């Protein structure tokens, strides 16, 4: 296993009202020796906004805003905008996030030219109730996942939605843009539980209801990774934006293990083909790293290391992650050693 060094906590909650419950799951944009950090800031009541700070090199905070950079503006974002990731494609920054209204979660993104002002581009994930979703996958769910069959049973066969108030939509989280177009199209990871899928499009206007009906009816062909190992026994999901290397796309993702009536969130790694990211070149059979430190084991959610961004300095890859849904921490690994292990 590639040797991982944990550097500890670099960011914690403050007394500022928008981040007095926790700060975690940061989007990372590296520009030379500067690292821009767009983190999920949570206030009492579990309302989330996006805060901002700047690092000098990898670990030292040299600037931190006392107000949110992005905050909820639409009904879908009522409870918060969560878990951002960011990439730069050509001259535009793409910041993706989860829009949470208190019940439902959708994937959305915003764009910027200067990392200071962002223009919302809206929701790009499907909007189907569980009943509608179960109808779309009913002919092939047994080929995808037992969890999908559970969705079908609970919300299709047993009409569980009738017992709930309001419409309950299938969650689609962990929207992550690739940092370059593939075959001329935007490439985006997303997660319809419990697997990771890939989405291609030229323009978000293409992502109509009819598009998603066809996509979900053939969901199996869009799956990149499915839970495979013990540490992935509950589900997997996206982590950091893929890192382009000569060997392939290095993708750091999160994997969740069910163990003794609790969930443990690990950080895992896979190497994917540059032209066809559905093709796996190599995948670690064990986590890259797991919750071992007190700040990873104790917090708002216990036993969580949730990777969301990276920065590369020489041959050292720094992985920024949410620790126990409470704080931002950093780990590093020699990227060449990791790539050799994956190959």
C-alpha positions as CSV (number, residue, x, y, z in Angstrom):
1,X,0.0,0.0,0.0
2,X,1.3,3.4,-0.9
3,X,2.5,5.3,2.1
4,X,0.1,8.1,3.2
5,X,1.1,10.9,5.5
6,X,-1.6,12.6,7.5
7,X,-0.9,16.3,8.1
8,X,-3.8,16.9,10.5
9,X,-6.4,19.6,10.6
10,X,-6.0,22.9,8.7
11,X,-9.5,24.3,9.1
12,X,-12.1,24.3,11.9
13,X,-15.4,26.0,12.7
14,X,-15.4,29.5,14.0
15,X,-17.8,31.7,16.0
16,X,-19.0,33.2,12.7
17,X,-22.7,32.4,12.4
18,X,-22.5,30.7,9.0
19,X,-19.9,28.2,10.1
20,X,-20.5,27.6,13.9
21,X,-21.4,24.0,13.5
22,X,-18.6,22.7,11.2
23,X,-16.5,23.2,8.1
24,X,-15.5,20.3,5.9
25,X,-15.6,18.7,2.4
26,X,-13.6,21.4,0.5
27,X,-13.3,22.0,-3.2
28,X,-9.7,22.7,-4.1
29,X,-8.3,24.8,-6.9
30,X,-4.5,25.0,-7.2
31,X,-2.9,27.9,-9.1
32,X,0.9,27.7,-8.9
33,X,1.8,27.8,-5.1
34,X,-1.6,29.1,-4.1
35,X,-4.4,26.8,-3.1
36,X,-7.9,28.1,-3.1
37,X,-10.3,26.4,-0.7
38,X,-14.1,26.4,-1.2
39,X,-15.4,24.6,1.8
40,X,-18.8,23.5,3.1
41,X,-19.7,25.7,6.0
42,X,-22.5,24.6,8.3
43,X,-24.4,26.6,10.9
44,X,-26.7,25.5,13.7
45,X,-29.7,23.8,12.2
46,X,-27.6,22.0,9.5
47,X,-27.9,24.9,7.0
48,X,-24.9,24.9,4.6
49,X,-23.2,27.6,2.6
50,X,-19.8,27.7,0.8
51,X,-17.0,29.5,2.6
52,X,-13.6,30.5,1.2
53,X,-10.0,30.6,2.4
54,X,-6.6,30.7,0.7
55,X,-3.6,28.6,1.5
56,X,0.0,29.5,0.9
57,X,1.6,26.3,-0.4
58,X,-0.3,23.3,1.0
59,X,-1.2,23.8,4.6
60,X,-0.9,27.4,5.8
61,X,-4.1,29.6,5.8
62,X,-3.2,33.1,4.8
63,X,-6.7,34.5,4.0
64,X,-10.2,33.5,5.2
65,X,-13.5,35.2,4.4
66,X,-15.8,36.1,7.3
67,X,-18.9,35.7,5.2
68,X,-20.1,32.9,2.8
69,X,-19.0,33.1,-0.8
70,X,-22.1,31.2,-2.0
71,X,-25.3,30.8,-0.2
72,X,-28.8,29.3,-1.0
73,X,-30.8,31.3,-3.5
74,X,-33.3,28.8,-4.9
75,X,-36.0,26.6,-3.4
76,X,-33.9,23.5,-4.2
77,X,-31.1,25.0,-2.1
78,X,-33.3,25.9,0.9
79,X,-31.4,23.8,3.4
80,X,-28.0,24.4,1.8
81,X,-25.5,24.1,-0.9
82,X,-23.2,21.2,0.0
83,X,-19.9,19.4,-0.8
84,X,-18.5,21.5,-3.6
85,X,-15.8,20.4,-6.1
86,X,-14.1,22.6,-8.6
87,X,-12.2,22.3,-11.9
88,X,-11.0,24.7,-14.6
89,X,-11.8,23.9,-18.2
90,X,-10.2,26.3,-20.7
91,X,-10.7,29.7,-19.1
92,X,-13.8,28.9,-17.0
93,X,-14.1,27.5,-13.5
94,X,-16.8,24.9,-12.8
95,X,-17.9,24.6,-9.2
96,X,-20.3,21.7,-8.7
97,X,-22.3,21.1,-5.6
98,X,-25.3,19.3,-4.0
99,X,-28.5,21.4,-3.7
100,X,-30.5,20.3,-0.6
101,X,-34.0,21.4,0.2
102,X,-34.3,19.5,3.5
103,X,-35.7,16.4,1.8
104,X,-34.3,16.1,-1.7
105,X,-30.7,16.4,-3.1
106,X,-29.9,17.3,-6.7
107,X,-26.6,18.0,-8.4
108,X,-26.0,21.5,-9.7
109,X,-23.1,23.8,-10.7
110,X,-22.0,27.3,-11.1
111,X,-19.3,28.9,-13.3
112,X,-16.8,31.7,-12.7
113,X,-14.0,33.5,-14.6
114,X,-12.3,34.9,-11.5
115,X,-13.1,32.7,-8.5
116,X,-14.8,35.6,-6.9
117,X,-18.2,35.8,-8.6
118,X,-20.1,32.7,-9.6
119,X,-23.1,32.3,-12.0
120,X,-25.5,29.5,-11.2
121,X,-26.1,27.2,-14.2
122,X,-28.8,25.1,-12.4
123,X,-29.6,21.5,-11.7
124,X,-28.2,18.9,-14.1
125,X,-29.2,15.7,-12.5
126,X,-32.5,13.8,-13.0
127,X,-35.7,14.7,-11.1
128,X,-37.7,11.5,-10.7
129,X,-39.7,10.2,-7.8
130,X,-38.8,6.8,-6.5
131,X,-41.9,5.4,-8.2
132,X,-40.9,6.9,-11.5
133,X,-37.3,5.7,-11.0
134,X,-38.4,2.2,-10.1
135,X,-40.4,2.0,-13.3
136,X,-37.4,3.0,-15.4
137,X,-35.1,0.5,-13.9
138,X,-37.5,-2.4,-13.2
139,X,-36.4,-4.4,-16.3
140,X,-32.7,-4.3,-15.5
141,X,-32.3,-3.5,-11.8
142,X,-31.3,-7.1,-11.0
143,X,-28.3,-6.6,-13.2
144,X,-27.2,-3.4,-11.5
145,X,-27.5,-3.7,-7.7
146,X,-29.5,-5.3,-4.9
147,X,-29.9,-1.8,-3.5
148,X,-31.7,-0.7,-6.7
149,X,-34.0,-3.6,-6.2
150,X,-34.6,-2.4,-2.6
151,X,-35.7,1.0,-4.0
152,X,-38.0,-0.8,-6.4
153,X,-39.6,-2.8,-3.6
154,X,-40.0,0.1,-1.1
155,X,-41.2,2.8,-3.5
156,X,-42.6,0.8,-6.3
157,X,-44.2,-2.3,-4.9
158,X,-45.0,-1.2,-1.4
159,X,-45.9,2.5,-2.3
160,X,-43.9,3.8,0.7
161,X,-44.0,7.3,-0.8
162,X,-47.7,7.5,0.1
163,X,-46.7,7.5,3.8
164,X,-44.5,10.6,3.3
165,X,-45.4,14.2,2.9
166,X,-44.5,15.8,-0.4
167,X,-42.6,14.3,-3.3
168,X,-39.5,12.3,-2.5
169,X,-37.0,12.2,-5.4
170,X,-34.1,9.9,-6.0
171,X,-30.9,11.5,-4.7
172,X,-28.1,12.1,-7.2
173,X,-25.0,13.4,-5.5
174,X,-21.3,13.8,-5.9
175,X,-21.3,15.8,-9.2
176,X,-17.7,16.0,-10.3
177,X,-16.6,17.5,-13.6
178,X,-13.4,16.2,-15.3
179,X,-10.9,19.1,-15.7
180,X,-11.0,18.7,-19.5
181,X,-13.5,17.7,-22.2
182,X,-13.4,14.1,-23.4
183,X,-14.0,13.6,-27.1
184,X,-15.3,17.1,-27.2
185,X,-17.9,16.7,-24.5
186,X,-18.2,17.6,-20.8
187,X,-17.6,14.5,-18.7
188,X,-19.1,14.3,-15.3
189,X,-19.2,11.7,-12.6
190,X,-22.3,11.4,-10.5
191,X,-23.8,8.9,-8.1
192,X,-27.1,7.2,-8.3
193,X,-26.8,5.0,-5.2
194,X,-24.8,2.8,-4.7
195,X,-22.5,3.1,-7.8
196,X,-20.6,5.8,-9.7
197,X,-21.8,6.7,-13.2
198,X,-20.4,8.9,-16.0
199,X,-22.4,11.5,-17.9
200,X,-21.4,13.2,-21.2
201,X,-23.0,16.3,-22.7
202,X,-22.3,19.2,-25.0
203,X,-24.6,21.6,-23.3
204,X,-26.8,21.3,-20.2
205,X,-29.9,22.0,-22.3
206,X,-29.5,18.4,-23.6
207,X,-30.3,17.0,-20.2
208,X,-34.1,16.8,-20.6
209,X,-36.5,14.5,-18.9
210,X,-36.5,12.3,-22.0
211,X,-32.7,12.2,-22.0
212,X,-32.7,11.0,-18.4
213,X,-35.5,8.4,-19.0
214,X,-33.3,6.8,-21.7
215,X,-30.2,7.1,-19.5
216,X,-31.7,5.5,-16.4
217,X,-33.4,2.8,-18.4
218,X,-29.9,1.8,-19.6
219,X,-28.1,2.7,-16.3
220,X,-25.8,-0.3,-16.4
221,X,-23.9,1.0,-19.5
222,X,-23.1,4.2,-17.7
223,X,-21.7,2.7,-14.5
224,X,-17.9,3.3,-14.0
225,X,-17.5,1.7,-10.6
226,X,-19.6,-0.5,-8.4
227,X,-19.0,-1.6,-4.8
228,X,-16.6,-4.5,-5.0
229,X,-14.6,-4.9,-1.8
230,X,-15.2,-5.2,1.9
231,X,-14.6,-1.5,2.6
232,X,-17.2,-0.7,0.0
233,X,-19.9,-3.0,1.4
234,X,-22.5,-0.1,1.8
235,X,-21.8,2.1,-1.2
236,X,-19.2,4.2,-3.1
237,X,-19.3,7.7,-4.4
238,X,-17.2,10.4,-6.0
239,X,-14.4,12.1,-4.2
240,X,-11.9,14.5,-5.9
241,X,-11.9,15.7,-9.5
242,X,-9.9,13.2,-11.6
243,X,-6.2,14.0,-11.9
244,X,-4.8,13.6,-15.4
245,X,-1.5,11.7,-15.5
246,X,0.5,10.0,-18.3
247,X,-0.8,6.7,-17.0
248,X,-4.5,7.6,-16.9
249,X,-7.0,9.5,-14.8
250,X,-6.2,9.1,-11.1
251,X,-9.6,9.2,-9.3
252,X,-9.8,9.4,-5.5
253,X,-13.2,8.4,-4.4
254,X,-15.0,7.6,-1.1
255,X,-16.1,4.1,-0.1
256,X,-18.4,3.2,2.8
257,X,-18.3,0.1,4.8
258,X,-21.1,-1.3,6.9
259,X,-19.6,-2.7,10.1
260,X,-21.2,-3.5,13.5
261,X,-24.2,-1.4,12.9
262,X,-22.2,1.7,11.9
263,X,-20.8,3.2,8.7
264,X,-17.1,3.8,8.1
265,X,-16.1,6.2,5.3
266,X,-12.8,5.4,3.6
267,X,-10.7,7.1,0.9
268,X,-10.0,4.9,-2.1
269,X,-8.2,5.1,-5.4
270,X,-8.6,3.9,-9.0
271,X,-6.8,4.5,-12.3
272,X,-9.0,5.0,-15.4
273,X,-8.3,5.1,-19.1
274,X,-7.7,8.7,-20.4
275,X,-10.0,8.3,-23.5
276,X,-12.5,5.9,-22.0
277,X,-12.8,6.5,-18.2
278,X,-15.2,3.5,-18.0
279,X,-12.1,1.3,-18.5
280,X,-10.4,0.5,-15.2
281,X,-6.6,0.2,-15.4
282,X,-6.1,-0.6,-11.8
283,X,-8.0,-0.3,-8.5
284,X,-6.8,-0.5,-4.9
285,X,-8.2,-3.5,-3.1
286,X,-7.9,-1.8,0.2
287,X,-8.5,1.8,1.2
288,X,-5.9,4.4,0.5
289,X,-6.5,5.6,4.0
290,X,-9.2,5.3,6.7
291,X,-10.4,7.0,9.9
292,X,-7.6,6.4,12.4
293,X,-7.2,9.7,14.2
294,X,-9.4,11.2,16.9
295,X,-10.4,14.1,14.6
296,X,-11.6,11.6,12.0
297,X,-13.4,9.3,14.4
298,X,-15.3,11.9,16.5
299,X,-17.4,14.7,15.2
300,X,-20.9,15.4,13.8
301,X,-20.6,12.1,11.9
302,X,-18.2,9.6,13.3
303,X,-15.6,7.6,11.3
304,X,-15.4,9.8,8.2
305,X,-12.6,10.7,5.8
306,X,-14.3,12.2,2.8
307,X,-12.0,13.4,0.0
308,X,-13.1,16.3,-2.2
309,X,-10.0,18.0,-3.6
310,X,-6.3,17.6,-4.5
311,X,-3.2,19.7,-5.1
312,X,0.0,18.5,-6.6
313,X,3.4,19.8,-5.5
314,X,6.3,18.1,-7.3
315,X,5.6,14.4,-6.9
316,X,3.5,14.8,-3.7
317,X,-0.3,14.6,-4.1
318,X,-2.1,16.4,-1.3
319,X,-5.6,15.1,-0.6
320,X,-8.0,17.5,1.2
321,X,-10.9,15.9,3.0
322,X,-13.7,16.3,5.5
323,X,-12.9,14.7,8.8
324,X,-16.0,13.4,10.8
325,X,-18.2,16.0,9.0
326,X,-16.6,18.6,11.3
327,X,-13.3,19.9,10.0
328,X,-10.9,20.0,7.0
329,X,-7.8,17.8,7.1
330,X,-5.0,16.9,4.7
331,X,-3.1,13.8,3.8
332,X,-0.4,13.3,1.1
333,X,1.0,10.5,-0.9
334,X,3.8,10.2,-3.5
335,X,1.8,10.2,-6.7
336,X,4.3,8.0,-8.6
337,X,4.3,5.3,-5.9
338,X,0.5,5.4,-6.0
339,X,0.3,5.1,-9.8
340,X,2.8,2.3,-9.8
341,X,0.7,0.4,-7.3
342,X,-2.4,1.0,-9.3
343,X,-0.7,-0.2,-12.5
